[in-house]
């Protein structure tokens, strides 16, 4: 049984819908750093995710942004459509 609960936890952490991503972004804008119970509020706004899951998603997002800004990953080269 324990392995099933771990598997379920992992899949819900890694599986986010486009709608949940958008709700996550909007909730981050609404509930700023100093908001009491920020992660609980964000989780409620997203739906289907725990406070721990949304906090972890935020930490990964910050790490990715920092890596990109530090030059660790090259910016994509888009073709000019003109």
N, C-alpha and C positions, 0 to 999 in steps of 0.2 A: 504493500500500500504506500509506503513512504516514497518509493520511486515514482509512483503516479502523481503524487502531490508535487514533487520536485519538477517533473516533466511539465505539469500544468503551469506551474509558476514560471518556468523558463519560457514556455511558449507565449504566455500572456505578456511577458516582459518584452520579448523580441517581436511580437506580432502586433503592429499598430496599423490601423486603417488610415487612409488619407483623411477621413473625417476626424479621427482622433488626433492626428497630427495638427490639423487646422485648429481644433478646439484647444489643444495644448499650447500652440502659439498664442492664441487669443487670451487664454487664461494667464500665461506668463506676463502678457502686457497689462492685464487687469490687476493681477495680484503681484505687486512689486516685492522686492527683497524684504522690506520691513513689515510686510503684511503678517499679522498674527495667523498662525496655522496655515501658512502659505501652501504647503504641499497637500494638505487635506482639501483646501479650496480648489486647487488645480485639479486634483484627482476627481472631485465632484463635478467640476466643469467638463472634464474629459469623458467621464463615464467608463466603467469597466476596467479601471486601473486603480491600484492602491496608491497611497501617498508615497510609499517607498519606490514604486515603479516610476511615477512621474519625476520624483527627485533624481533617480538614477538616470532617466532619459535626459534630464537637464544637465547633469554632470557630464554625460557623454557628449551632449551638444556643445558645452563649453570647451571640453577637451578638443573636439573637432575644430571649432572656431579658432582656438589658440594655435593648433597645429597649422592650420591654413594661413593664419596671419603671421606666423613665424617663418613661413616659407618652406615648411617641411613638405608640402604638397604644391606642385605647380598649379597655377590657375589654368582652367581649360581654355583652349584656343577655339573660339567660335568662328565659323566662316562668315565673312561679310556677305550679306544678302543684297547689297546694292550693286 
